[in-house]
Amino acid sequence: MNSNSTDLVAISGAKGFVGKNLRKFLSQHNIQSIPISTTHFNNNQFPKLKKVTHFVHLAGIGSESIDQKFQNVNIETTKTVIELCKKNRIKKIIYFSGLGVSKNSRSSYFISKFNAEQLIKNSGLQYTIFRPSYIVGKDDYLTKKHIKTNFQKSSFNPWLWKIYATAYIDIRCMFVH
Ligand SMILES: NC(=O)c1ccc[n+]([C@@H]2O[C@H](COP(=O)([O-])OP(=O)(O)OC[C@H]3O[C@@H](n4cnc5c(N)ncnc54)[C@H](OP(=O)(O)O)[C@@H]3O)[C@@H](O)[C@H]2O)c1
């Protein structure tokens, strides 16, 4: 994507940490985006996507609850996004997986991410799959967690997060063809 005026980006998980930052970034570069929410998935009703050129699939969960299982969210939303891309002739899907995901993964979360990757790779669509570690940036979870725990212990080390953080939320690279 080259900030082309014809580019239009659909984003699942648009209200999450990455999604909010991505939408802001795109808007600053005059690229329109269409948010796809949990409600759209739950009702199986989506906005018009005919003119969409890229689909950034961010919807996902990192831990399970009684109602939200990895299979239902991380896998099923990916299946739906692939269907939407095919139906609407969206040329490229961009997916956020996770660092360390592989065919040898043992945790349920990583396995769900691996299976979602496989669905995308076998879809026939153009794709970019990222495997980020903790992402830091405005309102990121890692910094918030460290500020909370370290301030509580009165030993906050402002450089501590750098040990963990390997990616700053700068979305430019994700659209390179
Ligand atoms: N943040 C990180 O450090 C990090 C690191 C590696 C990988 N990732 C991956 O990057 C992606 C985005 O991460 P994030 O930090 O922005 O996550 P986030 O803040 O937790 O946001 C996740 C989004 O997923 C959507 N979602 C949750 N359950 C859903 C469901 N049942 N159906 C449809 N959508 C659902 C939510 O959409 P609504 O708001 O509409 O409910 C939410 O906005 C995720 O796939 C995550 O695994 C993140």
The ligand as a Gaussian input file, in Angstrom:
#p B3LYP/6-31G(d) Opt

LIG

0 1
 N       -0.612000      -6.568000      21.921000
 C        0.437000      -7.379000      21.791000
 O        1.486000      -7.215000      22.464000
 C        0.379000      -8.521000      20.796000
 C        1.504000      -9.347000      20.644000
 C        1.463000     -10.382000      19.719000
 C        0.314000     -10.596000      18.978000
 N       -0.757000      -9.797000      19.148000
 C       -1.956000     -10.062000      18.335000
 O       -2.358000      -8.875000      17.676000
 C       -3.772000      -8.825000      17.603000
 C       -4.264000      -7.508000      18.191000
 O       -3.811000      -7.416000      19.518000
 P       -4.345000      -6.298000      20.523000
 O       -3.312000      -6.139000      21.567000
 O       -4.843000      -5.112000      19.771000
 O       -5.589000      -7.070000      21.146000
 P       -6.814000      -6.467000      22.008000
 O       -6.525000      -5.082000      22.439000
 O       -7.125000      -7.495000      23.045000
 O       -7.999000      -6.412000      20.960000
 C       -8.522000      -7.601000      20.426000
 C       -9.750000      -7.303000      19.624000
 O      -10.310000      -8.579000      19.281000
 C      -11.690000      -8.422000      19.167000
 N      -12.405000      -9.633000      19.594000
 C      -12.337000     -10.256000      20.805000
 N      -13.197000     -11.295000      20.822000
 C      -13.805000     -11.315000      19.623000
 C      -14.789000     -12.142000      19.020000
 N      -15.355000     -13.165000      19.692000
 N      -15.179000     -11.884000      17.752000
 C      -14.639000     -10.867000      17.067000
 N      -13.698000     -10.024000      17.561000
 C      -13.294000     -10.265000      18.819000
 C      -12.117000      -7.268000      20.062000
 O      -12.988000      -6.517000      19.233000
 P      -14.184000      -5.609000      19.854000
 O      -13.492000      -4.461000      20.502000
 O      -15.021000      -5.264000      18.695000
 O      -14.902000      -6.495000      20.858000
 C      -10.822000      -6.510000      20.361000
 O      -10.874000      -5.204000      19.891000
 C       -4.314000     -10.049000      18.357000
 O       -4.630000     -11.058000      17.427000
 C       -3.139000     -10.476000      19.205000
 O       -3.133000     -11.873000      19.439000
 C       -0.751000      -8.763000      20.037000

